[in-house]
Amino acid sequence: MELMGFFYAFITFSLLFGASLGFATIFNTASISVVERSRELATLRMIGYTNGEV
């Protein structure tokens, strides 16, 4: 029974670690995408495009 308790704790820790790693990956991907897109829009504005054209 003691071994089963350790097993459940290990599985819980693994699931939490996997979930946090997945969240971090999705968050980093989304934030990098937003930063790149804002840089592209700023470049278009700098070369003379209006807000409507962008």
C-alpha positions as CSV (number, residue, x, y, z in Angstrom):
1,M,0.0,0.0,0.0
2,E,2.9,2.3,0.7
3,L,4.3,1.6,-2.7
4,M,0.9,2.5,-4.3
5,G,0.9,5.8,-2.5
6,F,4.4,6.6,-3.9
7,F,3.2,5.6,-7.4
8,Y,0.1,7.9,-7.2
9,A,2.3,10.8,-6.0
10,F,4.8,10.1,-8.8
11,I,2.0,10.0,-11.4
12,T,0.4,13.2,-10.1
13,F,3.8,15.0,-10.2
14,S,4.4,13.8,-13.7
15,L,1.0,15.0,-14.9
16,L,1.4,18.4,-13.3
17,F,4.9,18.7,-14.8
18,G,3.6,17.7,-18.2
19,A,0.7,20.2,-18.0
20,S,2.9,23.0,-17.0
21,L,5.4,22.2,-19.8
22,G,2.6,22.2,-22.3
23,F,1.2,25.5,-21.1
24,A,4.7,27.1,-21.2
25,T,5.2,25.8,-24.8
26,I,1.8,27.2,-26.0
27,F,2.4,30.5,-24.2
28,N,5.8,31.0,-25.7
29,T,4.6,30.1,-29.1
30,A,1.7,32.6,-28.9
31,S,3.8,35.4,-27.4
32,I,6.5,35.0,-30.1
33,S,3.9,35.1,-32.8
34,V,2.4,38.3,-31.4
35,V,5.8,40.0,-31.1
36,E,6.7,39.0,-34.7
37,R,3.4,40.2,-36.0
38,S,3.7,43.6,-34.2
39,R,7.2,44.0,-35.7
40,E,5.8,43.4,-39.2
41,L,3.0,45.9,-38.7
42,A,5.5,48.5,-37.3
43,T,7.7,47.9,-40.4
44,L,4.8,48.5,-42.7
45,R,3.8,51.6,-40.9
46,M,7.4,52.9,-41.0
47,I,7.6,52.5,-44.8
48,G,4.5,54.6,-45.3
49,Y,1.4,52.4,-45.2
50,T,-1.6,53.9,-43.6
51,N,-3.6,52.2,-40.9
52,G,-6.3,51.2,-43.4
53,E,-3.8,49.6,-45.7
54,V,-2.1,47.7,-42.9
